[in-house]
Amino acid sequence: MKILVIGSGGREHALAWRLARSPRVHKVYVAPGNGGTQTGQQLENVALSQPEELADFAQREGVALTVVGPEAPLAAGVVDVFRARGLKIFGPTRAAAQLESSKDYAKAFMIRHNIPTARYQTFTDPAQAHAYVDQEGAPIVIKADGLAAGKGVVVATTLQEAHDAIDAMLGDGSLGAAGARVVIEECLIGEEASFIVMVDGRNVLALATSQDHKRLRDGDEGPNTGGMGAYSPAPIVTPELHHRIMREIILPTVQGMAQDGIPYTGFLYAGLMIAPGDDPDRPIKTLEFNCRMGDPETQPIMMRVKSDLLDALEHAVEGTLDQADITWDRRSALGVVLAAANYPATPRTGDVISGLPADNDDCMVFHAATVAEDGQIKTSGGRVLCVTALGDSVRMARERAYQTVNAVHFDGRQYRSDIGWRALKPSQQKTKP
């Protein structure tokens, strides 16, 4: 069986790697892929990105199932194109993908369907946005309405930071069409968690819980990024909270999309803020929806899959997810992102990567922004690699991951030394380089 994974990042490398381990799969195409998928066993890169070209390729090669990784092809309507040709593909339609491609759409949807989220207002006029910030005060959150590759959210701790963010988004056009509108939200306090499910339009299958680390530097300091590391499972999501998240957020979202005439299929990621404390009834609010798996959450989640992921995906495209299940490794998995020099502003590219280990069942280096050139692997973007390891505890998974991190080198590399700190005792919270 042939599978197509659309995308080029670490998420897509992890999905392709996991799918290639299915006994029923003999080839996984990755479009356009990266340096890791180019050299991976049973994996083959395809230099295509446009929806029509991808559909042509899937028809020509007899691809049995396509899985969409990133947000841009979804917003471009790749699922609609494939379905119009009768091709099996897992992902939301362009209309459904508005849950991610427009922050304003998502917020209005949540208010309409009573899904808990932060107070907000949407603006296209800079003066009105500045006035609203002065009225509300700081801290406050400024979000570009459209897709901004993980760089469209500013958590402003001062009024000046908020005004600067508004100017950057609405004023100088640095985010292009993504910043033509801004959503300004109250700043929620608590602990974030990533809750990812598979949806077939009606039925839902929850994946393993995870927690991302958005800030660039240790101690959750520095600018927001696309994610500097993640681990699974996330202890913050207790069985009681898991049940509440499904009941209060996930199921109302799936049912609300169906009621709006836009049935949702695909991976659905809810970024959550869980209020401080131990009260099982404490508030849980939705920060955002992504219409895909998270990156880097996918990497540790895929490390923990023990059953055949293809089985669940087939049920998902057939509308029978209620008959599917995924068996999870009881161990923890933790991934550390190695980012390029100058990330997230203007990442440097072209640095040679050395020390990459052979693939290992307990520790994988998933490639993101890499390219294979002249027999070498080089950096080609911001988040370059995600070193992901399994262990009997978060601490053990973390030790294994950082051992490999210390062996991999490229000039200017950046990484956090405290991934997984929320799940550890204070004495265990930092790993020295």
N, C-alpha and C positions, 0 to 999 in steps of 0.2 A: 504494500500500500504506500502511496505517495502523499505526503502532507506538505502544505505550504504555510509558512509563518511569515507574516508581513511585519517588517520593522528592521531596525539595525542596532538596537541597544542591548544592554545587559539583560533586560526582561526577555527579549526575544531569544537571546542565546540560551537562557535558562529554560524557556518553553521548548525550544527546538531540541536541546539536550535531553530533556525529560521525555519528549515524544519519541525521540530516536531510540529510546530504551524499550519501547513497546515491541513485543515479538511479532506484531502484525505490520510493523512499519519498516520498510527497507530504504526509504529515502525521505529526508526532510529538506525541502528547499527553503531558503531564507532570503527574503527580498526587501532591501538590498543586502542585508547582512553586514558583517564586520570581519576583522581579522581573525577572531576566534571561531566564528561559524565557517569561515573559509577553510580552516585547517581541521575542523572537527570531524570525527568519524561519522559516516552516514549523513553528513550535512553538506549542502552545496549552495553557494551564493548565487543569486540571480539579480542582475543589475537592472531591476525594474521598480517603478514606484507609482505610476499612474494607474488608477482603477481599471480602465479599459485594457491596458497592457497586461495587468496582472490577471484579469479574467481570461484574456486570450491565452496566456501561458497556462493557466489552470486547465482550460479546455484541451489545449494541444497536448499537454503532458499527462492527462488523465488523473489530475490531482483529486483525491477522494474527499479531502476536507481542508479548509483554509481557516487559520486562526489569526485574528488581527491583534497586533501588539500595541502600537502607539495611537495617540489621539488624532493626529492629522489625517490619516487615511479614512478614519471613521467620519470626521467632519466633512471630508471630501465625497462621502457617499459610496465608499467601496463596497459596503454590504448590499446596498441597493443595486449596484451594477451586477454583482455576483448572483443575487437572487433573481434578477430579471432574466438571467441566462440559465436558471435552474441549477446553479452550482452551490454546493454546501459550504457555508461559511459561518463562523461563530463570532458574533459581534453585533452591536446595535446599528440600526439604520441611522441615516443622517439626521432625521427628525428626532429620534430618541437620544442621539449623541449630544443634543443641545444641553442635556443635563451637565455636561462638562464644557462644551464649547461656548456656552454663554452663562456667566455667573448670574446675570440678571434673570435669565430664564429659570435657572435652578432655584434661586431664592423665591421667585414668585410661585413656582411649583410647590415648594415646601410650605409656604404660607397657605396656599390654596388647599393643600391636603393635610394640614395640621401636623407637619413633621417638624420636630423641634430644631430650631436654628437660631442664630444670633439676629438681633435687630439690625436693620439695614436701610439704606437709601441708595438709589442709583442716580448718577449725574452724567450729563454730557457737557455741561457748562462749567468751566473752571471756577468762575466767581461763586456760583452757588455751592460748589463742592467745598471751596475754601471756607465759606460762611458756615456750612454745616459742621465742619471740623472745629471751627472756633466755638460753635455752640456746644458740641458734644465733649470736647476736650480729649486729652490723651491719657492712657494709651488707646489707640484706635487702629483699625485694620483697613488698608486701602488695597483693593483688588482690581486689576484690569479685567474687563468683562470677558474678553476672548482668550484664546489659547496663547500662552506666552512661554511655553517650554519650561515651566516651573519657576519663572522669574517674575511673574505678574502679581505677586503678593508681597506687600510691605506691612510688617507689624511695627507701627510707628510708636515709639515710647515717648516722643515729645511732639508738640505741635509743629515744630520746625520740620521734623522728619515727615510728618503727615503732609504738610504743605509742599515739601520738596517732591514727595511721591506723586501728588496730584499734578504738579507741574511737569514731571517726567512723563506721566501717562497721557494727560489731556493737553499739555502745553507743547512739548517739543516733538511729540510723535515718535519717541524712541521705541515704542512697542508697536508701532504701525496700527493696523486695524484693530488689534487686540485691545489697544488702549483708548479707543474712540469713546468708550463709556467706562466709567468706574463705579464699582460697588463699594460703599463705605459701610463697615460693620462695627458693632461694638466688639471690644476685645474680650474674649472669653478666657477665663482662668481655669487651669486644671491640667490634666495629663492627656496627651493625644494618643489615639490608637487607630490602626488601619483595620477596617473590617471589609473583607472582600468575599463576594459570593458569585456563583454562576446562576444565570437566570435563563429560562427558556420561553419567557413570555408570561408564564403563570407560576411555574414551580421554581423553587430556590434551593440551591445546595451551597451551604456555607463552607468556605475554605478555612485553613488554619489561621488563627489570629496572628497579628504581627504588629511591630511598632517601628516607625521610621525615625530618623534623626535629621531634621531639615536644616539646621544651622551649620555653617561651615566649620566652626571651631569647637573645641572641647567646652563642656559646660553649657552647651546650647547658646553659644555666643557667635557674633558675626552675622553676615547676611544670610538670608534664606537661600537655599539651593534646591535642586531637584531631589536631594536626599543623599546623605553621606554614609548611610549604613542602616541596617535593620536586623531585627531578630524575630524568631518565632519559636514557640508561642509567646504571646504577650500576657504576663501575669495579671495586668490590670483588668483584663477581660475575664472575669470570673464566670462560672456557669450561670449565675444569677443575672449578671450583666449581659451575657451572651443572649439569654432568653429575652431580656428587655430590648436589646438592640434589634433583634429580629422582629419583635412585636411592635415596637414604637417607631422604627425607622425603615428597616429593609422591606418588610411586607407592605406597609402603607405606600412605599415608593413604587414597588412593582404593581400594586393594585391601582395606584393613582395614574401611572402611565397608561395602563389598560383602559381606565375610565376616560382618559383624555383622548383615546383613540390612537395611541402610539405604543403598542405593546413593546416591552423592553426585552431584548435578548442579548446575551453576552456577559462578560465579566462586569460586575458593578462594584465599585470601590467607594465606601463611605469613610471619609476622614472625620473622625469623631473627637470631641472634647469632653472628657469625663471629669466632672467636678471633683475637687479634692475631698478627702475623707473616706470613711469606711461604710457609710450609710448605703445599703443596697438600693435605696430609692433616690439617691442623689441624682441631680440632673445630668442627662446625656444629650449633647446637642451636635448637630451635623455642621461641620465646617465647610465641607465641599463634597461633591460627587465627582468621581472619575469613571469614565465609561470603558474601563480597561483595568488590568491588574496594575498595581503600583510598581515603581522601580525606584529603590532597590528591594521592596518587599517580596517581589516574585522570586528572587534568587534563594533566600532561605526557605520560602514556602515550597518551591520545587525540590529543594534538597530533601524535604521531609515527606514527599509523596512516595508511598511504597507500592500502591496498586498501579494499574495501567491507566494513565491519564486519558488515553484515547477513548476508553470505554465511557467515561463521564462526558467527554466532549461529544461523542456520538449521540448519547441520550439527550444532550442539550440541544443539538440541532434538530432532533426528531420530536422535541417537545415532551420527552419522557424523563425529565430529571428526577421526578419523584421515585423512579426506579434505580437511580444511580447512587453510588457511594464512593468515597475515597478513603483508603487506608493510610493513616499517618504514622510515620516513624515517631516513637515515643520520645526520642531525643530532641534536644534544642538545636536550632541552626542559627548562625549569626554571620552576617556579611559586612565587610568593611570596604567602603569605596575608596579607591585611589584616584584622585582628581589631578588634572593638569595644572601647571603653573598659571597663575592669574585667573583661575576659575573662582567665582562664576562670572566675572566681568568680561574679560577678553582672553579665553583660554589659549595657551600656546600649543601649537601642533608640531608634529614632525620629530618629537623626541623618541629615541630608540628605547624599547623596553627589554630588559634583560632579567634573567632569573626566574622565568615562568616555569612552574613545575608541570610534570605530566598530570593528566586528569586522574582524579582519585575519588573513590566513592564517598570518602569522608571529608574531602576538601577540594572544591572546584574554584578555579579562577574564571569567572564569567566576564567576557569582553563586552565593552560598550563602545567607546570611541577609540577604536583601533583599526589599523589597516595593515595588511601584509604587503610589503614592498621589498624587492631585491633580497628575499630570504630573511627579512627582518620584520618584527612587529613594531609598529610605530604608533604614537598617539595621534588622534585625528579630531579631538574635541575636548569637552570639559570633564565629564565623568568617564574615566578611562577603563577602569577594571572594578570588579567587585569580588573580593576574595571571600568565599563563603564556606563555612565548615560546620560539621555536626559534632555534638558532644553530649555526654550524659547529663550535663547541666549547661546553663548559659555561660558560666565561668569556664568550663572545659571547652565549649565550642569557641569561645572567644580566644582562649590561649592558642588553640590550634590555628585559628584564622590569623592572629597576629604573628605567629611563627612564620607563616607563609608571606604575610605582608612584608616582614623584615627581609625576606630573601628576594623580593621583586623590586626592581629599581628602574626608574627613568628620571631624568633631570627635572627638578622643579615639582616633584610629586607632592601632593598634599593629602593628608588623611587625619581623621579624628582618632585619638587614642582611647576614647571612652565609650565606644559603641556598646550598648547593652547596659549602661550604668544604672538605669532605673530598676533593673531586675536584680541588682547585686547589692551586697552590703557595702557600706562606705569604704572599707579597707580594700575592696576588690574593684573599685569603680574606675581605675585608670590603669592602662597598660602602657608602660614606658616604651618609646620607640627603640 
